[in-house]
Amino acid sequence: MELLVSREAAEASQLMIEYDPQPPVDAGSLAKASPATHRLALEFYQHRL
């Protein structure tokens, strides 16, 4: 999110999902996320911005 929006937005998102540091799924980087997850995340952000 930091690259897409801002560091502040990334930090707020981390707080909102209470990432500390054991996420419920392991898709926290492009290297780990599936192409479908990446497309979906981009779609979410495009509609929110």
Sequence and secondary structure as in RCSB ss.txt:
>XXXX:A:sequence
MELLVSREAAEASQLMIEYDPQPPVDAGSLAKASPATHRLALEFYQHRL
>XXXX:A:secstr
 TTTT HHHHHHHHHHTT SS  SSS  STTTS HHHHHHHHHHHHHH 
